[in-house]
Amino acid sequence: MAQPDPDPQPLVEVATRDRILAAAMTVFAAKGYHGAIVDDIVEASGTSKGAFYHYFPSKQGIFLTLMDELAILVEKGVEIAIEAEHGALAKVEAALRVVMETAAAERDMAKILLVEAVGLGPGFEQKRLEIHRRFAAVIQRHLDRALADGDIPRQDTTLAAQVWIGALVEVITQWLSTDGADPKTKLPALRTLLLRSIGAGGE
């Protein structure tokens, strides 16, 4: 007996939600958080206000969701790159490379995470810092492994990971603010500085 076709409705709902999120990313990157309104997102997504409010409670709600989903996307890329490398330091370097390459390839995404989310209030700041902590935890995990393997001297790996994240954020934010050279061009020098900061050389 033939099985009935799966209900297409969940797939339609996922597609609609994703379309609204993609439109929101474009609108927020172009107009900024304060300049954007829900009507802009609805128009850009080709949906309706009813559809928007079915998935998201407010402009703030979709912005916070967007921050989360974009961070997850970067994290997945980092984890895939890390998995392909051997050795703790190589894994840390891979994470650094992926973040820089993703920022260069996804400028709108980087702008939302690192520029538009700044100074919007406690809820946004909490989310932004949570994302920073998540990425720092990935870096610290592999720094701890490098320390255990004797590849770097004994040190405060929590602080080192925070410094690495701070450096990455600053370099990418400056690029986003000045529209300068592709941030990937800074990767070799940044890699050297960061590896030296943990006593790993970097030559």
N, C-alpha and C positions, 0 to 999 in steps of 0.2 A: 504494500500500500504506500502510495507516495506521501511523503511528509509535506505538510503545508509550508508555504514560503514564510520565512521569518517576518515579523511585523516590521515594516519599513519606517514606522513612526520614530523610534529612537534614533535611527540614522539621520532622519530629517532634522530632528531636534538638535543633534550634535552639530550638524552642518550649519544650522541657523545660529547656534551659539558661537561657533568658531568664526562665522562671518561677521558677527557683531563685534567679537573681540579683535579681529583683524582690522576692522574699520576703526575701532576705538584707538588702536595703536597708531594708525595713520593720523587720526584727528588730533590726538594728544601731542604727537610729535610736531605737528604743523602749527597748532594753535596754543599749545601749553595747557596745563590743567585748568587754570582760571578762565582762559579764553574759549575753551570748548564747552559746548552744551549738549545735552542728550539729543536734541533734534539734529545736531551735526552728525552724531554717530548713527542715528537712525537713517538719515539720508545717505550717508556714505555706505552703509551696509545694505541698503535696498530692502529694509525690513519695515517694521512698524514700532510705534511706541509700546503697543501691547506686547510685542515680541521682546523688546528690550526689557521691560519690567517683569516679564515672565522669568527671565534668567538672572537679572541683576536688580538689586533694590534701589540703586541710585548711581549717579556719576561717580561718587566716591567708591561705591561698591565695585563697579566694573574696573576702576583704576587699581584698586587693591588686588582684585582677581588677576588683572593683567600683570602686575608686578610679580605675583606668585608664579604664574604660568611661564613668564619669560625667564625667571630664575630657574625653574625646573628644566626648561629647555637647555639653558647653558650648563646646568649641572649634569644633565644626561650626556652632553657633548664632552664635558670634562671627564666623566667616568669612563666613557668609551675610549678616549685617548689614553687615559691612565692605564686601562686594562691592557692596552697594546704594548706598553713599555715594560722593561725589566729593570729593577733596581729602584729604590725609593727616590733618589734624587732625579732620576730620569722621569719618574711619574710626576714629581712636583713641577719639573720643567714643562712637561706636557700640559699640565693644568694651566700654567702661565700662558703657554702658547695658544691654547684653545680660547681662553678668555679674550686675549688680544685679537685673535683672528675673528672671533664671533662679533666683537665690537665693531671691527672694520667692515664686516659683511652685513651686519644688522644695525646700522646707525640709528634708526628710529627706536629700536629696542633698547640700545644702550642709552639713548637720550632719556627715555622714560625712566629707566632704572636709576640712572646716576645724576640726572639734571632735574627733570620735572618733579621727581618725588621729594626733592629737598625743600624744606621749609613750608610744607603744606599742613603741618599740624602734628599732634602727638600720634595719631593713628598711623599716619603715613611714615613718620619717623621710626616708629616701632617696627613696622614692616620692613623698612629699608635696612635697619640695623640687624633685624633677624636674618635677612638675606646675606648681609655681610658676614654674620656669625656662621651661617651655614657653609659659605665658601671658605672661611678661615678654618673651619673644622676639617674640611677636606685637606687643605694644605698642612695643617698641624698633624693629621694622622700620618702623613707620609714623611714629615720631618721627624716625627717620633721614631718611625721605622729607620730612617737614615741615621739617627742618633744611636739606636740600638745596634745597627750594623757597623757602627764606628766610622761612618762616612763624614760625619760632622762632629765638632766638639760638643761637650755637654753645655746646654743652654736652656733658656726659657722658650720652649717651642710655641707656647701660647702667644707670647709677645712677638716672636718672630713671624708667626702666621698673620697676626694683626698688622704688622709692618708691611708684609707682602701685599695684603689686601689694600691697605692704605695707599701704597705706591701705585698699584694697578689702577685703583679708582681715580687717583689724581692725574696720572698720565692720560687716561682715557677721557676724563672730564675736561682737561685742558684742550685735548684734540676736538672734542665736541663743541667747546666754547669758542675756539679760534678758527675752526675749519682748516686746520693746518694739514701737514703731511699725514698720510696713512699711518695709523699708530703701529702697524706691524714693522715699520721701518725702525722703530725704537726698541724692538724686541731684543736684538743682540746686546745692546748696551744695558738695557734693563735687566736682562738675564744675568749679565756679569755682575752688576751692582748687587742684585739680590742674593746670588750665590755667595759672593764675598761677604755679605752681611751675616751669613750663617757659618762662615769659616769653611766654605766649600770651594774656594778659588773662583772658578768661573772662566778660566782661560779656554 
